[in-house]
Amino acid sequence: MTLDLPRLQARVTGLLAEYGIPGAAIGVLRDGELSEFAVGVKNVETREPATKDTVYQCGSMTKTWTALAFMQLVDAGKVDLDEPVRAYLPGFTVADPQAATEVTPRHLLYHTNGIEEAYGDPGEGDDVLERMVDNIADAPQVFPLGHTHGYSAALGYAILARILEVHDGMCWDDVMRDHLFEPMGLTSTSSRREQVDETRAATGHLVRSLEEGPIVTPVDYLPRAFGPGGGITSTAREVLAMAHVLLTEGTAPNGRRIVSAESIREMTRSRVPVPDPYMFGPEWALGLIVCDWHGETVYATDGSTIGQNARLRLLPDSNTAVAMLTNGGPRERFCREVFNEILTDLGTATIPDLPAPDAMLNLDLPRYEGVYERPGARYEVSAEGGRLYLTLVLDPMQAAFLQKPDRVRYELLPVSETHFLMPSADPLEDTQTVAIYDFTNGPAQYLHTNGRVNPRTG
């Protein structure tokens, strides 16, 4: 089947207006053939149109790029995924002695290391990753090493990138340029903000209300500490060049072998379960999320900065990849609608809906009640009238900017004994999913949502 690009372009344009997203670039790779289009504007103030050459911030999709570079080191026999990090960074240490001596690159790739992101302010210099690793000598464990999955926004992949730096004798940005971007023939992908062509760059936007519409983000870029985990900018076309590497077991569109077929198989087949399987997928592989779409295995890599978003889905069974970059959101319902329009046109599997709540479940509510928190995030779960509620405590400054109260209450609708839907009355918020689990010692020990894990503290 072929895509009806004019129809899709019109449909996505309508959805942009509905969701308050200024612009988007969309690309589809099918059997090696690329289709792409752009809609909307790069900036709501200048009204300059988005084009296929507009570059967007990819956020945590960067982690997949960093994982590919790390697998090149595995291919060369220079590192082993299951050797301790200390084998490559001899001075590596954290507060927990077991984690300090036993954490491996595989733990970091999986997000099962459990080390708190307590790296302080490592600055914006080329030594940022070295400083991050030095600064975590006293970092505590959020959970015991390997005990569960808990997304590491910056630290885990910064440690992997520091191993790359020590091996290559250059900073991570230069490793990415020399080992991935240039060999793949990419001219619009970069990790240094000063190398971004500002005349082509999308501006990020936030939406506080549908009446106000999208406004320019107050934060242009993430701090450099997020580099290996979130610092790459690219186009939809060049994101699909990475997808090509993953779909063809290691070769770029220009024919260059980037990693071995064995490494691609390891990246996709080595997995751990995710406590909340519904928002992203039931398993996490090495730099990729594993999804189950009506029995078909699909791989995902997503990213968000403050006002920009990137989504990539890989469907190996139909040799297909779909990428979407936006300068507003994120709105998962928007992504689901756009992707399902494209996937339906292609005759492939589509994204499944969230599960329905099970009204017949009889839960022991006191086991779930309590406070679950990490620095910057606090969730209070309480029971009332036979129902469970979650109160999200927002940072006061963030709440003030977003024009929200600093305490937002949601009802938790059970799907199973450990999984819940968290619908919102706010039209700007999608239904979220939550896992509350690990009853080993009686009450639940962890709350997992949006990939992040929060331990019980009260």
HELIX and SHEET records of a PDB file:
HELIX    1   1 LEU A    5  TYR A   19  1                                  15    
HELIX    2   2 GLY A   59  MET A   61  5                                   3    
HELIX    3   3 THR A   62  ASP A   75  1                                  14    
HELIX    4   4 VAL A   85  ALA A   87  5                                   3    
HELIX    5   5 PRO A   97  GLU A  102  1                                   6    
HELIX    6   6 PRO A  105  TYR A  110  1                                   6    
HELIX    7   7 VAL A  128  ASN A  135  1                                   8    
HELIX    8   8 LEU A  155  ASP A  168  1                                  14    
HELIX    9   9 TRP A  172  MET A  176  1                                   5    
HELIX   10  10 ARG A  177  PHE A  181  3                                   5    
HELIX   11  11 ARG A  193  GLN A  195  5                                   3    
HELIX   12  12 ARG A  224  PHE A  226  5                                   3    
HELIX   13  13 GLY A  227  GLY A  230  1                                   4    
HELIX   14  14 ALA A  236  LEU A  247  1                                  12    
HELIX   15  15 ALA A  261  ARG A  269  1                                   9    
HELIX   16  16 PRO A  316  SER A  318  5                                   3    
HELIX   17  17 GLU A  332  LEU A  346  1                                  15    
HELIX   18  18 LEU A  365  ARG A  367  5                                   3    
HELIX   19  19 PRO A  396  LEU A  402  1                                   7    
SHEET    1   A 8 GLU A  33  GLY A  40  0                                        
SHEET    2   A 8 GLY A  23  ARG A  30 -1                                        
SHEET    3   A 8 THR A 320  THR A 326 -1                                        
SHEET    4   A 8 ASN A 309  LEU A 315 -1                                        
SHEET    5   A 8 GLU A 296  SER A 304 -1                                        
SHEET    6   A 8 ILE A 289  TRP A 293 -1                                        
SHEET    7   A 8 GLU A 283  TRP A 284 -1                                        
SHEET    8   A 8 VAL A 272  PRO A 273 -1                                        
SHEET    1   B 2 TYR A  56  GLN A  57  0                                        
SHEET    2   B 2 THR A 233  SER A 234 -1                                        
SHEET    1   C 2 HIS A 205  VAL A 207  0                                        
SHEET    2   C 2 PRO A 214  VAL A 216 -1                                        
SHEET    1   D 8 GLY A 370  ARG A 374  0                                        
SHEET    2   D 8 ALA A 377  GLU A 384 -1                                        
SHEET    3   D 8 ARG A 387  VAL A 393 -1                                        
SHEET    4   D 8 ARG A 407  PRO A 414 -1                                        
SHEET    5   D 8 HIS A 419  MET A 422 -1                                        
SHEET    6   D 8 GLN A 432  TYR A 437 -1                                        
SHEET    7   D 8 TYR A 446  THR A 449 -1                                        
SHEET    8   D 8 ARG A 452  PRO A 455 -1                                        
END                                                                             
